[in-house]
């Protein structure tokens, strides 16, 4: 068959693929450019087809070819990964990858040391910024999955909470700001990094940016409430660029090797 899913909705393509795989005993061969017609859980049965003026048409079971040929495979595997790795019945949406790294590494340490942890069935899901939280919440709600949201306490985070509550995607009691973790002296704004000890975070920055900072002194503005913003401004003044993923990655690494050094 040539492009059997061409005029079908993505969900219907998945239904067709299931029908072809489960309801027939004979071999069925079809062509497709759609990732929804690629069985990501049985990738070995997929063949790529390449056409070259010099060698003609080549059919192979190895992922070879140009970007157009490989795109359906890449998209199918990416979609399959997102469904199996992140999305569960209970989901905690966090804004970014550093939130995911910090929370998951601390949670894993607490689990091994017998301390209280997040519920085992709760899946942490980074979405890449406050602006994408509402979209992911809508997608999960459409699948009738349970959703919790952890937001940075800043203008973008507060606007996201307002959107979520107004659109009734998530109940207000299922939305938490980072500032709620402070027992006293609650800051006006906070990211997940503000829950870490400032001196320890400074050590992470100095270590991960040792080569760039050699011979340079940083001047942090204490009036800026969020530590990441303080470093971004200080780095900019030193004509450098600060990326919070570096210290967060080092934090995660230390949590595996020597958690006492960062907690």
Secondary structure, 3 states (H helix, E strand, C coil): CECCCCCCCHHHHHHHHHHHHHCCCCCCCCECCCHHHCCHHHHHHCCEEEEECCCEEEEECCCCCCHHHHHHHHHHHHHHHHHHHHCCCEEEEECCHHHHHHHHHHHHHHHHCCCCCCCCCEEEEECCCHHHHHHHHHHHHHCCCEEEEEECECHHHHHHHHHHHHCCCCCHHHEEEHHHHCCCCCCCCECHHHHCCHHHHHHHHHHHCHHHHCCCCCCCCCCCCCHHHHHHHHHHHCCCCCCHHHHHHHHHHHHHHCHHHCC
